[in-house]
Amino acid sequence: MNYARVQDGVVAETFIPPAGVEIGDCFTAELAAQFEPCGADVQSGWIREGKGFAAPAPIVRKADPEEKPQTLADLQKEFAALQAKLAKAMGAKP
């Protein structure tokens, strides 16, 4: 059986005890009390909804109409600048 440890309505972690072992035998009583049976598909970050669990809503980044898409040349310039900073920080000459 799969278990989810729920904190503040969110799955903090999932756990499957070894075969034939109860969840209460794996942790202290205080910690074992935080685990609830769950489906095999439940993952950390899922939300406790009523008697079940649901995947969190996807985070959708809204496009900024003022933002100009980066080109490969832009990224290469940024990379070269970061390489120079790293070389300087490490004491090498660029």
C-alpha positions in Angstrom: 0.0 0.0 0.0 1.2 3.5 -0.8 1.1 6.3 1.7 1.3 10.1 1.5 2.6 12.3 4.3 0.4 15.4 4.2 1.4 18.8 5.6 -0.9 21.8 5.4 -3.0 20.0 2.7 0.0 19.2 0.4 1.8 15.9 0.0 5.3 16.3 1.4 6.4 12.8 0.4 5.2 9.4 -0.5 6.3 6.1 1.0 5.8 2.4 0.4 6.6 0.2 3.4 8.4 -3.1 2.8 6.1 -6.1 2.2 4.4 -7.2 5.3 5.4 -4.1 7.3 2.9 -1.6 8.6 3.4 2.1 8.3 3.4 2.4 12.1 6.4 0.1 12.3 8.5 2.3 9.9 8.3 5.6 11.8 7.6 7.0 15.3 3.9 7.1 16.1 3.9 10.9 15.7 5.3 10.8 12.2 3.3 7.7 11.1 0.1 9.6 12.0 0.9 12.1 9.3 0.7 9.4 6.6 -2.5 8.6 4.7 -3.2 5.8 2.3 -3.0 7.0 -1.3 -3.0 5.7 -4.9 0.2 4.8 -6.6 0.0 7.8 -8.9 0.1 10.4 -6.0 3.3 12.4 -5.9 5.0 15.0 -3.7 3.3 18.4 -4.3 -0.2 16.9 -4.9 -3.1 18.6 -3.1 -5.4 16.9 -0.5 -8.9 17.3 -1.8 -11.7 15.9 0.4 -10.9 12.2 0.7 -8.6 12.1 -2.3 -5.6 13.7 -3.9 -5.3 15.9 -7.0 -2.3 17.0 -9.0 -1.6 20.7 -8.6 -2.6 23.1 -11.3 0.2 23.7 -13.8 2.0 27.0 -13.5 1.4 29.0 -16.6 3.7 31.9 -17.3 1.9 34.7 -18.9 3.7 36.2 -21.9 4.9 39.7 -21.5 4.0 41.6 -24.7 7.0 43.9 -24.1 9.4 41.0 -23.8 11.6 40.3 -26.9 12.4 36.7 -27.5 16.0 35.8 -27.1 17.9 34.8 -30.2 20.8 32.3 -30.2 23.2 35.2 -30.7 21.8 36.8 -27.5 22.2 33.6 -25.5 25.8 33.1 -26.8 26.7 36.7 -25.7 25.3 36.0 -22.3 27.1 32.7 -22.1 30.4 34.4 -23.0 29.9 37.1 -20.4 29.2 34.5 -17.7 32.3 32.5 -18.8 34.4 35.7 -18.5 33.0 36.4 -15.0 33.7 32.8 -13.9 37.2 33.0 -15.2 37.8 36.2 -13.4 36.4 34.9 -10.2 38.7 31.8 -10.4 41.7 34.0 -11.0 42.2 33.1 -14.7 42.8 35.6 -17.4 40.0 35.9 -19.9 
